[in-house]
């Protein structure tokens, strides 16, 4: 809009500088007033376009901030929106949660809060009931769990009061906008240089050209004219040069990015994708590698326990043969060592389970199959210490005291091979404790591997009764006993792959995008899931380097990592630091990397990646806040949708650039040549501003709203190095510009004799042909490479509507707005000639697309290629 107001300079120059002086106030209002009206239309349409864009962007904060919170109401744990929290609610907090309101600590274990958003201090703050019971809205839970009583909400919180005093705009420019601004700057320099050259040529020609006076004597042009006439002529020359600059500089290139993004982001919301940062949508179109999680992304995240091993014996749904002593220990381990809960309204109602999908699966199995009563167990035991589960250790434990006899027990739960390594004995079904020697331990490893090969997530339970003094040791060391435990049992949890995920993975691979699965599961489960999803082919195995474990990847030297990172398809037993390390290596190799993450520890990888994708269901609020895009349904198909939309956004912007540069080049050449040869611009200022209106606003609306097609997924990714204007675009726009310049120059110098018309009618023919050429060229711009530019056009009603409106307005300009537009009416034959000359752009567009172009960008031949450096990225962790 600000750029549009600059065009008033041309109007003021025409109205005040020339018109009033030369023709008087009444007559000058025709030209100058017409310019003001044209500029007003440009501003109005541009403002309306930006209004639509801003309305779409206003929706994002509301959706982004609509966090689901666990609360206890009426004795029942349930999820509600953060906007529905009221004073007096009891909120359940866990690792990765954002504190939704100000409140007081009620109870919990090892609660650590990140208050850096409020205080700026990076050290975590311990919150407890004795020393520091206060919880502040907007802070993050980094460890432990707790329940809090809400004391203030909304703008009454500390965070709300602080934000009420904070105002400001985010003027951060995207990478593509920076590139567009560079293009605009280059065009501006060229236009100013050409206009200055035209100005000098005309001024020199005016003052040095020989003419004859009334008596036939030769004289220097203007030497004997009045001063007022000289001023008028010089002002006219300056106005002509100024008009060249106004019409040829593409001021709206960056605004098309915002318009395209606003349209795309609205459509993506319907596809379960919320874009938090604008640049991510553009960057995703260039992605070459996607590092994805397994649980909930490639799988359904609907977990159920399908296998249970007691000792070395598989239990097929019958638990009567298991010793009641062992069953009670399993009940304790499940009921107390969990962040989930069980709720039952009445004896006849269904059980409701809350917590993570894994926790809900285990609780459901224990309650419904093993008849566990969580509330009764909680009444009989006191919780002494909790070591929360985290993605680094893959396990979590509790220290509890039995109220009946004051005995102290440690219970552990976690990844089977991790727990097995902590055990020195196991219980069999009869309750007899047996030592785990090397042979016994190997048999358990085979059981775990067998479940993993069946795509089961294997969880183990372990127990140990400890001395009463252990409570003091734990409180001092903040660490539970981890050795000489007794294995209670193994469960296998099935999480089936999402329907159609294999097809989506194959589509991404055909699009030139590498898919890498990074998971905390063991290598056998990871390999089975990756094969089922199509990430791994049947012939690939660990020997080829396609499957590695996180620990192995960490132990590689920097050089080995750089050599092997592109071959890796699956990383098992990985930690968040392994994911970060892989992202760093891939980026150093020149890849554009997208990463999915759902835990607090994924924050660094999400920020380091070119595009961070968090999960809307499984992801913590910290992960979402660190990401660029939120996948609302946690579905990998939605990740592929982001890829497709990203490519669509990038392609739509390229279409508009090709179209606009064709107009700019044509306008610049025709105006410069005509001005130098004839001394005046063939198109009036109003006509030029009308062309500006078409190419900067209406065309951007038409081309920015093209929807993605599967054809986009058949191309190779753009990557980091491909220029914005490709060889294909140069071929298309130069061919069209050359044709338009040739036609318009013929009309400029031979039009009057060819059509036997006056100069005024010939100028109208030039204007009408120029505009109609742009209308027909809009169709060519729809497809950069494909010859059939009409395919799917019936689906884009907005495009057809804008083209139709442009033609109607052009007819009005030529036939009914003579005084306003400076045109003359044309007859049917002349209209037919204009249309015939314009429609030739279609066969030209078809023919030039048959001409092959080199893949290497033209300007790359002028650059030196520097070899990549091999850095030790592990030192950056």
VENTAVEN-V830255 format. One record per backbone hydrogen bond with DSSP energy under -0.5 kcal/mol. NH is the residue of the N-H (numbers start at 1). CO is the residue of the C=O. E is the energy in kcal/mol with one decimal. If there is no record, write none. Layout:
# VENTAVEN-V830255
nh=NH co=CO e=E
nh=NH co=CO e=E
This chain:
# VENTAVEN-V830255
nh=5 co=1 e=-1.6
nh=6 co=2 e=-0.8
nh=6 co=3 e=-0.7
nh=7 co=3 e=-0.6
nh=7 co=4 e=-1.4
nh=8 co=5 e=-1.7
nh=9 co=6 e=-1.9
nh=10 co=7 e=-0.8
nh=11 co=7 e=-1.4
nh=12 co=8 e=-3.2
nh=13 co=9 e=-2.3
nh=14 co=10 e=-2.2
nh=15 co=11 e=-2.9
nh=16 co=12 e=-2.8
nh=17 co=12 e=-1.3
nh=18 co=13 e=-1.1
nh=19 co=14 e=-2.7
nh=20 co=15 e=-2.0
nh=21 co=16 e=-0.5
nh=22 co=18 e=-2.7
nh=23 co=19 e=-3.1
nh=24 co=19 e=-0.9
nh=24 co=20 e=-0.9
nh=27 co=23 e=-0.5
nh=28 co=24 e=-2.1
nh=29 co=25 e=-1.2
nh=30 co=27 e=-1.3
nh=31 co=27 e=-0.7
nh=32 co=28 e=-2.3
nh=33 co=29 e=-1.0
nh=34 co=30 e=-0.9
nh=35 co=31 e=-2.0
nh=36 co=32 e=-2.4
nh=37 co=33 e=-2.3
nh=38 co=34 e=-2.5
nh=39 co=35 e=-2.9
nh=40 co=36 e=-2.4
nh=41 co=37 e=-2.2
nh=42 co=38 e=-2.2
nh=43 co=39 e=-2.8
nh=44 co=40 e=-2.8
nh=45 co=41 e=-2.7
nh=46 co=42 e=-2.6
nh=47 co=43 e=-2.9
nh=48 co=44 e=-2.3
nh=49 co=45 e=-2.3
nh=50 co=46 e=-2.2
nh=51 co=47 e=-2.3
nh=52 co=48 e=-2.2
nh=53 co=49 e=-2.0
nh=54 co=50 e=-2.8
nh=55 co=51 e=-2.2
nh=56 co=52 e=-1.8
nh=57 co=53 e=-1.8
nh=58 co=54 e=-1.8
nh=59 co=55 e=-0.6
nh=59 co=56 e=-0.7
nh=60 co=56 e=-0.5
nh=60 co=57 e=-0.7
nh=61 co=57 e=-0.6
nh=62 co=58 e=-0.7
nh=63 co=59 e=-1.9
nh=64 co=60 e=-3.2
nh=65 co=61 e=-2.4
nh=66 co=63 e=-0.8
nh=67 co=65 e=-2.1
nh=69 co=80 e=-3.5
nh=71 co=69 e=-0.5
nh=71 co=78 e=-3.0
nh=72 co=90 e=-2.5
nh=73 co=71 e=-0.6
nh=73 co=76 e=-2.5
nh=76 co=73 e=-1.5
nh=78 co=71 e=-2.8
nh=80 co=69 e=-2.5
nh=82 co=67 e=-2.2
nh=84 co=81 e=-1.8
nh=85 co=82 e=-0.9
nh=88 co=150 e=-2.0
nh=89 co=86 e=-1.9
nh=90 co=72 e=-0.8
nh=91 co=89 e=-0.6
nh=91 co=148 e=-2.6
nh=92 co=70 e=-2.7
nh=93 co=91 e=-0.5
nh=93 co=146 e=-3.2
nh=96 co=141 e=-3.1
nh=97 co=94 e=-2.1
nh=99 co=139 e=-2.9
nh=100 co=98 e=-0.5
nh=102 co=152 e=-1.5
nh=103 co=135 e=-2.3
nh=104 co=149 e=-2.2
nh=105 co=133 e=-2.9
nh=106 co=147 e=-3.0
nh=107 co=147 e=-1.0
nh=109 co=145 e=-2.7
nh=112 co=110 e=-0.5
nh=112 co=143 e=-2.4
nh=113 co=125 e=-3.1
nh=114 co=140 e=-3.2
nh=115 co=113 e=-0.8
nh=118 co=115 e=-1.5
nh=119 co=115 e=-3.1
nh=120 co=115 e=-0.6
nh=120 co=116 e=-1.1
nh=125 co=113 e=-3.1
nh=127 co=111 e=-2.1
nh=128 co=132 e=-1.3
nh=135 co=103 e=-2.6
nh=138 co=99 e=-2.8
nh=139 co=136 e=-1.6
nh=140 co=114 e=-1.9
nh=141 co=97 e=-2.8
nh=142 co=112 e=-2.4
nh=142 co=140 e=-0.6
nh=143 co=112 e=-1.3
nh=145 co=109 e=-1.7
nh=146 co=93 e=-1.9
nh=147 co=107 e=-2.9
nh=148 co=91 e=-2.5
nh=149 co=104 e=-2.8
nh=150 co=89 e=-2.7
nh=150 co=148 e=-0.6
nh=151 co=102 e=-2.6
nh=152 co=102 e=-1.5
nh=156 co=153 e=-1.7
nh=157 co=154 e=-1.5
nh=161 co=157 e=-2.4
nh=162 co=158 e=-1.9
nh=163 co=159 e=-2.6
nh=164 co=160 e=-1.6
nh=165 co=162 e=-1.1
nh=166 co=163 e=-1.2
nh=167 co=165 e=-0.6
nh=171 co=169 e=-1.0
nh=178 co=174 e=-2.2
nh=179 co=175 e=-1.9
nh=180 co=176 e=-2.5
nh=181 co=177 e=-2.7
nh=182 co=178 e=-1.9
nh=183 co=179 e=-1.9
nh=184 co=180 e=-2.9
nh=185 co=181 e=-2.6
nh=186 co=182 e=-2.4
nh=187 co=183 e=-2.6
nh=188 co=184 e=-2.6
nh=189 co=185 e=-2.2
nh=190 co=186 e=-2.1
nh=191 co=187 e=-2.8
nh=192 co=188 e=-2.7
nh=193 co=189 e=-2.2
nh=194 co=190 e=-2.6
nh=195 co=191 e=-3.0
nh=196 co=192 e=-2.5
nh=197 co=193 e=-2.1
nh=198 co=194 e=-2.7
nh=199 co=195 e=-2.6
nh=200 co=196 e=-2.4
nh=201 co=197 e=-2.6
nh=202 co=198 e=-2.6
nh=203 co=199 e=-2.4
nh=204 co=200 e=-2.8
nh=205 co=201 e=-2.5
nh=206 co=202 e=-2.7
nh=207 co=203 e=-2.1
nh=208 co=204 e=-1.3
nh=209 co=205 e=-2.0
nh=211 co=219 e=-3.1
nh=213 co=217 e=-2.3
nh=216 co=213 e=-1.5
nh=219 co=211 e=-3.1
nh=221 co=209 e=-3.8
nh=223 co=220 e=-2.4
nh=225 co=222 e=-0.7
nh=230 co=226 e=-2.0
nh=231 co=227 e=-2.5
nh=232 co=228 e=-2.5
nh=233 co=229 e=-2.5
nh=234 co=230 e=-2.9
nh=235 co=231 e=-2.8
nh=236 co=232 e=-2.2
nh=237 co=233 e=-2.2
nh=238 co=234 e=-2.5
nh=239 co=235 e=-2.6
nh=240 co=236 e=-2.2
nh=241 co=237 e=-2.2
nh=242 co=238 e=-2.8
nh=243 co=239 e=-2.4
nh=244 co=240 e=-1.6
nh=245 co=241 e=-1.5
nh=246 co=242 e=-2.3
nh=247 co=243 e=-2.3
nh=248 co=244 e=-1.7
nh=249 co=245 e=-1.6
nh=250 co=248 e=-0.5
nh=251 co=249 e=-1.4
nh=253 co=250 e=-0.7
nh=256 co=252 e=-1.3
nh=257 co=253 e=-0.7
nh=257 co=254 e=-0.6
nh=258 co=254 e=-1.2
nh=259 co=255 e=-2.2
nh=260 co=256 e=-2.6
nh=261 co=257 e=-2.6
nh=262 co=258 e=-2.6
nh=263 co=259 e=-2.1
nh=264 co=260 e=-2.5
nh=265 co=261 e=-3.2
nh=266 co=262 e=-1.5
nh=267 co=263 e=-1.8
nh=268 co=264 e=-2.5
nh=269 co=265 e=-1.4
nh=270 co=266 e=-0.9
nh=271 co=267 e=-0.6
nh=271 co=268 e=-0.8
nh=272 co=269 e=-1.4
nh=273 co=268 e=-1.9
nh=274 co=630 e=-2.7
nh=275 co=273 e=-0.6
nh=276 co=274 e=-0.7
nh=276 co=628 e=-2.5
nh=277 co=628 e=-1.7
nh=280 co=277 e=-1.3
nh=281 co=277 e=-0.6
nh=281 co=278 e=-1.2
nh=282 co=278 e=-0.9
nh=283 co=279 e=-2.9
nh=284 co=280 e=-2.6
nh=285 co=281 e=-0.7
nh=285 co=282 e=-0.8
nh=286 co=283 e=-2.1
nh=287 co=284 e=-1.2
nh=288 co=592 e=-2.6
nh=289 co=592 e=-1.9
nh=290 co=514 e=-3.0
nh=291 co=594 e=-3.0
nh=292 co=290 e=-0.7
nh=292 co=516 e=-3.1
nh=297 co=294 e=-1.1
nh=298 co=294 e=-1.9
nh=299 co=294 e=-1.7
nh=300 co=496 e=-2.8
nh=303 co=301 e=-0.6
nh=304 co=494 e=-1.4
nh=306 co=304 e=-0.6
nh=306 co=492 e=-2.7
nh=307 co=492 e=-1.4
nh=309 co=490 e=-3.0
nh=310 co=308 e=-0.5
nh=310 co=313 e=-2.6
nh=311 co=309 e=-0.7
nh=313 co=310 e=-1.6
nh=315 co=308 e=-3.3
nh=316 co=314 e=-0.6
nh=317 co=315 e=-1.1
nh=322 co=319 e=-1.3
nh=323 co=429 e=-3.3
nh=327 co=323 e=-2.3
nh=328 co=324 e=-2.5
nh=329 co=325 e=-1.7
nh=330 co=326 e=-2.4
nh=331 co=327 e=-2.6
nh=332 co=328 e=-2.3
nh=333 co=329 e=-2.4
nh=334 co=330 e=-2.4
nh=335 co=331 e=-2.9
nh=336 co=332 e=-2.2
nh=337 co=332 e=-0.6
nh=337 co=333 e=-0.9
nh=338 co=336 e=-1.3
nh=341 co=354 e=-1.5
nh=343 co=352 e=-2.6
nh=349 co=346 e=-1.1
nh=352 co=343 e=-2.9
nh=354 co=341 e=-2.2
nh=360 co=356 e=-2.9
nh=361 co=357 e=-2.0
nh=362 co=358 e=-2.2
nh=363 co=359 e=-2.7
nh=364 co=360 e=-2.6
nh=365 co=361 e=-2.0
nh=366 co=362 e=-2.6
nh=367 co=363 e=-2.8
nh=368 co=364 e=-2.5
nh=369 co=365 e=-2.0
nh=370 co=365 e=-1.2
nh=372 co=366 e=-1.9
nh=374 co=372 e=-0.6
nh=377 co=373 e=-1.9
nh=378 co=374 e=-2.3
nh=379 co=375 e=-1.7
nh=380 co=376 e=-1.3
nh=381 co=377 e=-0.8
nh=382 co=401 e=-2.7
nh=384 co=382 e=-0.6
nh=384 co=399 e=-2.8
nh=385 co=399 e=-1.6
nh=387 co=397 e=-3.1
nh=388 co=386 e=-0.7
nh=390 co=395 e=-0.8
nh=394 co=390 e=-2.1
nh=395 co=390 e=-0.6
nh=396 co=413 e=-2.4
nh=397 co=387 e=-2.3
nh=398 co=411 e=-2.2
nh=399 co=385 e=-2.9
nh=400 co=398 e=-0.5
nh=400 co=409 e=-2.6
nh=401 co=382 e=-2.4
nh=402 co=407 e=-2.8
nh=403 co=380 e=-2.3
nh=403 co=401 e=-0.5
nh=406 co=402 e=-2.1
nh=408 co=466 e=-0.7
nh=409 co=400 e=-2.7
nh=410 co=464 e=-2.9
nh=411 co=398 e=-2.2
nh=412 co=462 e=-2.5
nh=413 co=396 e=-2.2
nh=414 co=460 e=-1.6
nh=415 co=394 e=-2.6
nh=416 co=458 e=-1.9
nh=418 co=415 e=-0.5
nh=419 co=415 e=-2.4
nh=420 co=416 e=-2.9
nh=421 co=417 e=-1.4
nh=422 co=418 e=-0.6
nh=422 co=419 e=-1.1
nh=423 co=419 e=-0.5
nh=423 co=420 e=-1.3
nh=424 co=485 e=-2.5
nh=425 co=485 e=-1.4
nh=426 co=434 e=-2.5
nh=427 co=487 e=-2.1
nh=428 co=432 e=-1.8
nh=431 co=428 e=-1.8
nh=434 co=426 e=-3.4
nh=436 co=424 e=-2.5
nh=437 co=435 e=-1.0
nh=441 co=437 e=-2.7
nh=442 co=438 e=-1.8
nh=443 co=439 e=-1.8
nh=444 co=440 e=-1.9
nh=445 co=441 e=-2.0
nh=446 co=442 e=-1.9
nh=447 co=443 e=-1.9
nh=448 co=444 e=-2.5
nh=449 co=445 e=-2.6
nh=450 co=446 e=-2.4
nh=451 co=447 e=-2.0
nh=452 co=448 e=-2.3
nh=453 co=449 e=-2.6
nh=454 co=450 e=-0.8
nh=454 co=451 e=-0.6
nh=455 co=452 e=-1.9
nh=456 co=451 e=-2.1
nh=457 co=493 e=-3.2
nh=458 co=456 e=-0.6
nh=459 co=457 e=-0.6
nh=459 co=491 e=-2.6
nh=460 co=414 e=-2.5
nh=461 co=489 e=-2.1
nh=462 co=412 e=-2.2
nh=463 co=486 e=-2.2
nh=464 co=410 e=-1.8
nh=466 co=408 e=-2.2
nh=470 co=467 e=-1.8
nh=471 co=468 e=-1.2
nh=472 co=469 e=-0.6
nh=473 co=469 e=-1.6
nh=474 co=470 e=-2.8
nh=475 co=471 e=-2.1
nh=476 co=472 e=-1.8
nh=477 co=473 e=-2.8
nh=478 co=474 e=-2.7
nh=479 co=474 e=-0.5
nh=485 co=422 e=-2.1
nh=486 co=463 e=-2.4
nh=487 co=425 e=-2.8
nh=488 co=461 e=-3.3
nh=489 co=461 e=-1.1
nh=490 co=309 e=-2.3
nh=491 co=459 e=-2.9
nh=492 co=307 e=-2.5
nh=493 co=457 e=-3.0
nh=493 co=491 e=-0.5
nh=494 co=304 e=-2.9
nh=494 co=492 e=-0.5
nh=495 co=455 e=-0.7
nh=498 co=298 e=-2.5
nh=501 co=498 e=-1.9
nh=504 co=500 e=-1.9
nh=505 co=501 e=-2.5
nh=506 co=502 e=-2.3
nh=507 co=503 e=-2.3
nh=508 co=504 e=-2.1
nh=509 co=505 e=-2.3
nh=510 co=506 e=-2.5
nh=511 co=507 e=-1.3
nh=512 co=509 e=-1.6
nh=513 co=508 e=-2.4
nh=514 co=288 e=-2.7
nh=514 co=512 e=-0.5
nh=516 co=290 e=-2.8
nh=516 co=514 e=-0.5
nh=517 co=569 e=-2.7
nh=518 co=292 e=-2.8
nh=518 co=516 e=-0.6
nh=519 co=517 e=-0.5
nh=519 co=571 e=-2.6
nh=526 co=522 e=-2.5
nh=527 co=523 e=-2.2
nh=528 co=524 e=-2.2
nh=529 co=525 e=-2.6
nh=530 co=526 e=-2.6
nh=531 co=527 e=-2.3
nh=532 co=528 e=-2.1
nh=533 co=529 e=-2.2
nh=534 co=530 e=-0.8
nh=534 co=531 e=-0.6
nh=535 co=530 e=-1.8
nh=536 co=530 e=-1.5
nh=540 co=537 e=-1.5
nh=544 co=541 e=-0.9
nh=545 co=542 e=-1.3
nh=546 co=541 e=-1.2
nh=547 co=541 e=-0.5
nh=548 co=570 e=-2.3
nh=550 co=572 e=-2.5
nh=553 co=549 e=-2.3
nh=554 co=550 e=-2.2
nh=555 co=551 e=-1.5
nh=556 co=552 e=-0.7
nh=556 co=553 e=-0.7
nh=561 co=557 e=-2.7
nh=562 co=558 e=-2.1
nh=563 co=559 e=-1.6
nh=564 co=560 e=-2.1
nh=565 co=561 e=-2.3
nh=567 co=564 e=-1.0
nh=568 co=564 e=-1.1
nh=569 co=546 e=-2.8
nh=570 co=546 e=-2.6
nh=571 co=517 e=-2.9
nh=572 co=548 e=-2.7
nh=572 co=570 e=-0.5
nh=573 co=521 e=-2.7
nh=574 co=519 e=-2.2
nh=578 co=575 e=-0.7
nh=579 co=575 e=-1.8
nh=580 co=576 e=-2.2
nh=581 co=577 e=-2.2
nh=582 co=578 e=-2.3
nh=583 co=579 e=-2.2
nh=584 co=580 e=-2.3
nh=585 co=581 e=-2.1
nh=586 co=582 e=-2.6
nh=587 co=583 e=-2.4
nh=588 co=584 e=-2.0
nh=589 co=585 e=-1.5
nh=590 co=587 e=-1.5
nh=591 co=586 e=-2.4
nh=593 co=591 e=-0.7
nh=594 co=289 e=-2.6
nh=595 co=611 e=-2.5
nh=596 co=291 e=-2.5
nh=597 co=613 e=-2.1
nh=602 co=599 e=-1.2
nh=603 co=600 e=-1.6
nh=606 co=602 e=-2.6
nh=607 co=603 e=-2.2
nh=608 co=604 e=-2.5
nh=609 co=605 e=-2.1
nh=610 co=593 e=-1.1
nh=611 co=593 e=-1.9
nh=613 co=595 e=-3.7
nh=613 co=611 e=-0.6
nh=614 co=612 e=-0.6
nh=614 co=629 e=-2.4
nh=615 co=597 e=-1.1
nh=616 co=631 e=-3.3
nh=619 co=615 e=-0.9
nh=620 co=598 e=-2.1
nh=621 co=96 e=-0.9
nh=622 co=96 e=-1.6
nh=624 co=620 e=-2.2
nh=625 co=621 e=-2.3
nh=626 co=622 e=-1.2
nh=627 co=623 e=-0.7
nh=627 co=624 e=-0.9
nh=628 co=612 e=-2.3
nh=629 co=612 e=-2.3
nh=630 co=274 e=-3.0
nh=631 co=614 e=-3.2
nh=631 co=629 e=-0.5
nh=632 co=272 e=-1.5
nh=632 co=630 e=-1.0
nh=633 co=272 e=-0.7
nh=634 co=631 e=-1.3
nh=636 co=297 e=-2.1
nh=638 co=635 e=-1.1
nh=639 co=635 e=-0.9
nh=640 co=636 e=-2.0
nh=641 co=637 e=-1.6
nh=642 co=638 e=-2.0
nh=643 co=639 e=-1.9
nh=644 co=640 e=-2.3
nh=645 co=641 e=-2.8
nh=646 co=642 e=-2.8
nh=647 co=643 e=-2.1
nh=648 co=644 e=-1.9
nh=649 co=645 e=-2.8
nh=650 co=646 e=-2.1
nh=651 co=647 e=-2.5
nh=652 co=648 e=-2.8
nh=653 co=649 e=-2.1
nh=654 co=650 e=-1.9
nh=655 co=651 e=-2.4
nh=656 co=652 e=-2.1
nh=657 co=653 e=-2.3
nh=658 co=654 e=-2.6
nh=659 co=655 e=-2.3
nh=660 co=656 e=-3.2
nh=661 co=657 e=-2.7
nh=662 co=658 e=-1.5
nh=663 co=659 e=-1.7
nh=664 co=660 e=-2.9
nh=665 co=661 e=-2.9
nh=666 co=662 e=-2.1
nh=667 co=663 e=-2.9
nh=668 co=664 e=-2.7
nh=669 co=665 e=-2.4
nh=670 co=666 e=-2.7
nh=671 co=667 e=-2.1
nh=672 co=668 e=-1.9
nh=673 co=669 e=-2.8
nh=674 co=670 e=-2.2
nh=675 co=671 e=-2.2
nh=676 co=672 e=-2.4
nh=677 co=673 e=-2.4
nh=678 co=674 e=-3.1
nh=679 co=674 e=-0.6
nh=679 co=675 e=-1.6
nh=680 co=674 e=-0.7
nh=688 co=684 e=-2.4
nh=689 co=685 e=-2.4
nh=690 co=686 e=-2.0
nh=691 co=687 e=-2.0
nh=692 co=688 e=-2.1
nh=693 co=689 e=-2.2
nh=694 co=690 e=-1.9
nh=695 co=691 e=-2.6
nh=696 co=692 e=-2.5
nh=697 co=693 e=-1.4
nh=698 co=693 e=-1.7
nh=699 co=694 e=-2.9
nh=701 co=697 e=-2.1
nh=702 co=698 e=-2.1
nh=703 co=699 e=-2.8
nh=704 co=700 e=-2.1
nh=705 co=701 e=-0.7
nh=706 co=703 e=-0.9
nh=712 co=709 e=-1.6
nh=713 co=710 e=-1.1
nh=714 co=711 e=-1.4
nh=715 co=712 e=-0.9
nh=718 co=285 e=-0.7
nh=719 co=286 e=-0.7
nh=722 co=718 e=-0.8
nh=726 co=724 e=-0.8
nh=730 co=726 e=-2.4
nh=731 co=727 e=-2.4
nh=732 co=728 e=-2.3
nh=733 co=729 e=-2.9
nh=734 co=730 e=-2.2
nh=735 co=731 e=-1.6
nh=736 co=732 e=-2.1
nh=737 co=733 e=-2.7
nh=738 co=734 e=-2.5
nh=739 co=735 e=-2.0
nh=740 co=736 e=-2.6
nh=741 co=737 e=-2.7
nh=742 co=738 e=-2.2
nh=743 co=739 e=-2.5
nh=744 co=740 e=-2.6
nh=745 co=741 e=-2.4
nh=746 co=742 e=-1.9
nh=747 co=743 e=-2.2
nh=748 co=744 e=-2.2
nh=749 co=745 e=-2.2
nh=750 co=746 e=-2.9
nh=751 co=747 e=-1.2
nh=754 co=750 e=-2.5
nh=755 co=751 e=-2.5
nh=756 co=752 e=-0.8
nh=757 co=752 e=-1.3
nh=762 co=758 e=-2.4
nh=763 co=759 e=-2.4
nh=764 co=760 e=-1.6
nh=765 co=761 e=-2.3
nh=766 co=762 e=-2.4
nh=767 co=763 e=-2.4
nh=768 co=764 e=-3.1
nh=769 co=765 e=-2.7
nh=770 co=766 e=-2.4
nh=771 co=767 e=-2.3
nh=772 co=768 e=-2.5
nh=773 co=769 e=-2.3
nh=774 co=770 e=-1.4
nh=775 co=771 e=-1.9
nh=776 co=772 e=-2.5
nh=777 co=773 e=-2.0
nh=778 co=774 e=-1.3
nh=779 co=775 e=-0.7
nh=779 co=776 e=-0.6
nh=780 co=776 e=-1.0
nh=781 co=777 e=-2.1
nh=782 co=778 e=-0.7
nh=782 co=779 e=-1.0
nh=783 co=780 e=-1.1
nh=789 co=787 e=-1.3
nh=791 co=788 e=-0.8
nh=793 co=790 e=-1.9
nh=795 co=792 e=-1.3
nh=796 co=793 e=-1.0
nh=797 co=795 e=-1.1
nh=800 co=796 e=-1.7
nh=801 co=797 e=-2.5
nh=802 co=798 e=-2.5
nh=803 co=799 e=-2.4
nh=804 co=800 e=-2.4
nh=805 co=801 e=-2.4
nh=806 co=802 e=-2.6
nh=807 co=803 e=-2.2
nh=808 co=804 e=-2.2
nh=809 co=805 e=-2.6
nh=810 co=806 e=-2.1
nh=811 co=807 e=-2.2
nh=812 co=808 e=-2.0
nh=813 co=809 e=-2.5
nh=814 co=810 e=-2.2
nh=815 co=811 e=-2.8
nh=816 co=812 e=-2.0
nh=817 co=812 e=-1.2
nh=821 co=817 e=-3.2
nh=822 co=818 e=-2.0
nh=823 co=818 e=-0.8
nh=831 co=827 e=-2.4
nh=832 co=828 e=-2.7
nh=833 co=829 e=-2.1
nh=834 co=830 e=-2.2
nh=835 co=831 e=-2.5
nh=836 co=832 e=-2.5
nh=837 co=833 e=-2.3
nh=838 co=834 e=-2.0
nh=839 co=835 e=-2.8
nh=840 co=836 e=-0.8
nh=841 co=838 e=-1.7
nh=842 co=839 e=-1.8
nh=843 co=839 e=-0.6
nh=844 co=840 e=-2.0
nh=845 co=841 e=-2.2
nh=846 co=842 e=-2.0
nh=847 co=843 e=-2.6
nh=848 co=844 e=-2.7
nh=849 co=845 e=-1.1
nh=850 co=847 e=-1.8
nh=851 co=848 e=-1.4
nh=852 co=850 e=-0.6
nh=860 co=857 e=-1.1
nh=861 co=857 e=-0.5
nh=861 co=858 e=-1.3
nh=862 co=859 e=-1.2
nh=863 co=860 e=-1.6
nh=866 co=864 e=-0.6
nh=871 co=869 e=-0.7
nh=873 co=871 e=-1.5
nh=875 co=872 e=-1.3
nh=876 co=873 e=-1.8
nh=877 co=874 e=-1.2
